[in-house]
Amino acid sequence: MQKIWDILVIGMGASGCMAGIAAALQGASVALIDGNEKVGKKIYITGKGRCNVTNATPLPEFMDGLAHNSRFLYSALYHFTNQDLMDFFTQHGQNVKIERGERVFPTSDHSNDINRVLEKVLRENGATLYFHHLAEKIAYDAEHALFTVSVLGRETMQARRLILACGGQSYPSTGSTGDGYRFAAGFGHSIQEPHPSLVPITLSDPYIATWEGISLKNIALKARLGKRKKPLSCFGEMLFTREGISGPVVLTLSALLAGKKNEEITLSLDWKPALDAETLRKRLVREREKAPNRALSTLFQSFLPKRCTDVFLEKGGWDAAEPFHSWTREEEEHFIALLKDFPLTFSGFGSFKQAVITRGGVTVKEIDPSTMESRKQKGLYIAGEMADVDGFTGGYNLQIAFSMGHLAGDSAAASLNGK
């Protein structure tokens, strides 16, 4: 006779594992299935293999790290907080450390140690893990209140409660191919169009490839949308790549711009955001007094990386050997304008293969934020990246996944107990 599970979880990423743990701790019989060969395949590559597991910022400020639908996540994040998550790993033998920006990592600097703890706690609490089990179809038998999951090349599985923790579409090589959207849509859910988020930006400027590898600190990257006068601006570090730009400020800006039409976006770079135009004028005066015969190519290196000076010379129509003292006031103003608002020609965003997270997914209005239960199908729960929620870099997205998963697992088990 086929076993009927209390709770079946599809997906063994952060949200799925934590859902399984929370449900198993309440005594429910729990099975987790995943098409991969191990737990947490996406966790394994996060934080460049170190796993930025959460962010230690106090919760009121933590909410500022959420890029989209933050109000929906309030209950989940307070149900299972970032401190709860850090305590969870510490209590199970994996200490964590807090680094710059309140980013939290395992002290070992190995993401595999996070996965090891998740699998260990699942097994210790009686959960059964099925690897190489790829869900194909899901059906619901209303008469018997049972979910039936068809697994590719294997027998079907049945459960009283079903938790979808299938991930979004980012890093599809880890198994996040968007199947969860199809399953949710089958139960009547609306799907907000998925877009890559926390992703590099491509540029079409002809000189970009020559700037590959240049790293900038303390700059401001600005984006203007259509006719809006006030730009979006992100301050911090940035890296030029062969095709465009990447780094923390770029990823953050991509999260703010995800889903916007490409033709509406114009970018510019403030090389000296800490200095206003008047301060830069005074600095130029000092530079002129100190070395009036200095060639412009040499002067520019006081403000810019050496490899960037040729482009500035070209944009200003200046000769590299021209002495600084020959500059007019208008030319100085032009140089300052370029420093403060240097145009970058936006071409597009990187693909899902490069994206850290997905913007879009199951509409949050169709999920009960206090339980993660579907408003379309009783007994169905949705957790993690497949919902239309996302955060900025720094550990926010893994915390979202762990918190949503914990609440979904807790709620599903409680519903079986009549609570």
N, C-alpha and C positions, 0 to 999 in steps of 0.2 A: 504494500500500500504506500502511495506517495506521501512523503512527509510534507506537512503544512507548517511553514514557519510562522512565528508571530510577526516577525519583521524581516523584510528582504531589502537590502540596500544595493542599489546599482551604482558602482563606482567606489574605488578605494583610494581616492585622493584625500586631501585634508578634511573636507566636509563629510565624505562618506565614512572614513575611519572614525571620526569623532562621533558621528551619528550612531554607528555600530557600538561604540564604547558606551555612550550614554544609555542606549537601549538595553544593552547586556547588563549593565550595572543595576538595572531595575528588575532583572530576572527574566527578561523576555528571551525567547529562543530567536537568535539572530543569525542570518546568513548574509554575507557580502559577496558580490560577484564583480569581476573586472576582466576585460579582455587582455590585460597585460599579464606579465609573468611575475610581478611583484607589487607590493604595496607602494603607493606614493611615487609613481614614476615622474610626475611633474614636480613634486616636492624635491626630488633628488637633484634637479637642475636649478632650483631657485637660489637666489643670492650667489650666483656663480659657484654653485656646489656647496655653499656654506649654510644655506637656508636661513634667510631673514624671517624668523618664525612669527614675530609680532613686533609691535612698537610699544614701548613702555610709557608713552605719554599718558597722563591721567585722562580718564574717559571723557570728561567734558571737552578737553582740547583734542582728544583722539578723533572726535567727530569731524574736526576740521580736515582730517586726512582722508575723508571719504569724498570721492568725486561726484557721486551720483546716487540719488535716492537714499540719502543718509537717514532721513526720518524713519524710513521703513526698517532700518537696522537697529534702531534704538533698543527694542526689547531683546533682541538676540545678543547684542553686545553687553547689555547689563545682566542678562541671564548667565552668560559665560564670558567673563571679562578677560582682558589681557593679563591681569594679575592671576586670575584663575588658570589661564593657560600656562603661564610661567611656573606656577605652583604644581600643575599637573606633571610637567616634565621633570621638575626637581624631585617630586615625590616618587617618581619612577626611575630615579637614578641618573637622569640626564640634566646636569646643571646648565644654566644659561648665563650669558653675559650681555651687558648693555653697552653699546658703542655710540659713536657720534650720531646725533639726530634721534637718540633714544631707540635705535634699532637693536633688536634682540636676536642673538645667535646662540647656538649650542656652544659651550666652551670648547668642544673638540674641533669646531669649525668644519664639521662633516654633516651634511644633510642626511646621510644614511643613518646617523644615530637617532634622528628624529623619527624616521621611518621604522627603525628597529623598535623604538618604544611603542609606537602606535600598534604595530603587529603583535608585540609581546602582550600588551594590555588587552587587546581584542581576544587573543587566544586564552589568556588567563581567566577571562570572564565568560568563557564558553562560546564565543562567537565562532562560526565556521566560515573559513575563507575559501572561495573558489576562484582560482586564477585561470586564465585562458577560457573564460566564460563570457562571451560577447552577447549581450542582449540584442535580440532582433525585433521582437514584437511583444506588446503588453496588452492583455485583455482583462476586463473586470466582470466577474460573475455577481450581479447584484443579488440574486436569490440566495447565494451562499456567502456573500460579502467576502469574496476572495479575488486576489490578483493572480493572474497566471502570466509568467514570463517565459517566452520562447527563447532558448539559448542556442546560438549557432552550433550545429553539429552535436547537440547534447539533448538530454531530456528536459522537459519543461519544469519550472519551479513554481510553487504556489506559496502565497503568504497572505496573512490577514491585513497587514499594513505594508505599504511600499514607499521607500524613500528614494527619490531620484537625485543623485549626486554625481551626474555624468560629466560635469565640467562644461566649459564653453567651447570656443574654437581656437583659442591660442595654443601654440605649440602642438599642432595636430599629431606630430610624431609620438606624443605621449598618450594618445588615445582620445584626446578631446576633439572629436570630429563633428560635434553638433548633434549627435544622436538624441541627446536629452531633449532638444527642442522638438524633435519629431514625436517623441513619446508624450511630451506635455501637450502638444497640439492635438494629439489623438484623444485627449480628454477635454478638449474644448478651450485650451489656453491660448491666449494671444501672445505672439512672439514679436518683441521689438527687434528690428533688424540688427543683427550682430555687426560690430565694427571692431577692427584691431584697436587696442588702447595700450598706453604705456609702450610706445613703439617709436623707432627712429623716424625721422622725417627726411624725405628726399628733396633735393634742390636741383634746379636746371641751370644754375649759373655755370658758365664754361670753365671757370677756374677752380671749381670745387675739388676736383680730383687732385689738383696740385697742393691743396691744403690738407690732404688726408693725414691724420695723425696729430694735427695741432690740437692741443688741449688748452682750454681757456678756463680761468677761474674768476669768480666775482664779476660775471657779466650779467646782462639782462636780455632775455630773448622775448620779443614782443610780437603779438599777433593781432591784426585788425580784421574784423569780420564785416564784410560789405561796407555799408555807409556809417557804421558805428564809429563815433569819434574816439571813445576811450578804448585803448588796446588792452588785451590780456597781457600780463607781464609776469615772467618767472625769473628769479634771481638765483645764481649759483654757478655750477660747472657745466661745461659743454665740450663736446669732442667733434671735430670734423672727420667725416668718413669719406670713402671714395665716392659715394653717391649722395651725401648730404650731411646731416648732423645727428648726433646721438648724445647720450649723457643725461644726468638727472633733470636739468631744466627742460630738455627736449621731451623726455618721457612725461614729465608733469604737464607740459603744454599740450602734448598729444591727447592726454586724458581730458583736458578741458575742451579740446577741439573735436574729439571723436564724434563722428556722425554729421559734422558740418560739411557743406558742399565745398569741394576743393577750390572752385572758382571764387568763392567768397573770402578766401584766406590770403592775406598778405603778411609777410614776415619782415622783421628788421631786428638788428642787433645793436644794443648799446654796449660798447666796449668799456665804458667807464661810468657805470651807473651811480657810483658813489660821488662823482664830481659833476656839478652842474656846469652849464655853458660858461658862466662868469668865472668860475674857478679854473676852468680849462684855459680861458683867455689869459688869466693871470699867470698860469704856468707857462704859456707860450712866451709871455713877456720875459719871464725869468730865463727861459731857454735862449731867447734872442740875446739877452744881455750877456749871458754866459759864453755863447759861441755863435756870433752872428754870421760867420762864414761857413758854418756847418752845412753840408749838402743835405737836401731834403730826405734822401734815402736814409741817411744816418739819423736825422731828427725823428723820423717816423718810428725808428726802432726804440725810441724812448717811450712810445705809446702802444706799440703793436709787436706781435711776433715778427721776426725778420722775414719769414716767408709770405707774410701778408702785405708787405709794403709795396710791392710792385702793383698790386691791384688798386691800392689807394692812389698811387701815382697816376695810374691810368684813368681812374674815375675822376680825378681832379684835373687831368690834362697837364700834369706837372712833369718836369724833367728831373730824373734822379739826381743829377749833378748840380741842379740849380741851388744857389746858396740861400739859406734861410732869410737873410736880410732883404732879399729882393721881393719877398712876399708882400702883397697888398693886404689891407684889412679885409677885403672881400674874400681873398684866398684863405686867410686864417679862419674866417667864419665858415667857409665851405668845408675846411678840414674838421672843424669842431662839429659841424652838422653831420659829417660822415661818421665821426666817432660816436655821436649820440643816437644816430638813426641810420645805420648802415643797411641798405636793402638786401634782402635775400629772396631769391625767386622760388617760392613754394611750388613743388611739383606734386607731392602726394605723401601718403603715409606708407610705412613698411607693411608687409603682409602679416597674416595671422601666424606665419612661421616665425616671425620676429617679435610678435606681440607678447607682452608679459601677461596681459589680461584681456578679456572680451568686454566691450561695451555693448549692451543689449541683452536680449534673452527673454525669459518668461516675465510678462508684465507683473510688477509687484502688487498692483491693485487686486490681482487674482490669487494672492497668497496671504493667508492670515499672519500678520507680523508677530503675533503673540505665541504662535505654535509652529509656523512654517507649513501648516496644512493647506492644501489646495482648496480654494473656494469653489472650484469646479467639480471636484471629485472627493468625496469623503474617504478618508483612509490613505490618501496620497499626500506625500510630503515632498517639498522641493527645497534643496539646500545648495549653497555654494555658487560657483561662477555661472551656472546655467540660468540663474535669476538675473534680472536687469539691475545689478548693483556692481559697483567697482570703486576702488580707492586709488590713491597715489602710491608711489614707491615708498619703501621704508618699513614693510612688514604689515601694512594695513590690509592687503588682500588676503593673506593667509589667515589673519585674525578673523576677517569676515567669514571665511569658509569654515574655520573651526567653530565659531560662535553659532552660525546658522545650523551647522551639522549637529552640534550638541543640543540645541533647542529642538530640532526636528526629531532626533532620537529620543530625547526625554519625553516630548509630547506624544510621539507615536506609542511609546511603551505605556505612558500614563493613560492613554485612551483605551488600551486593552484592559487596564485595571479598573476602568470605570471612573477614573479621577477627572 
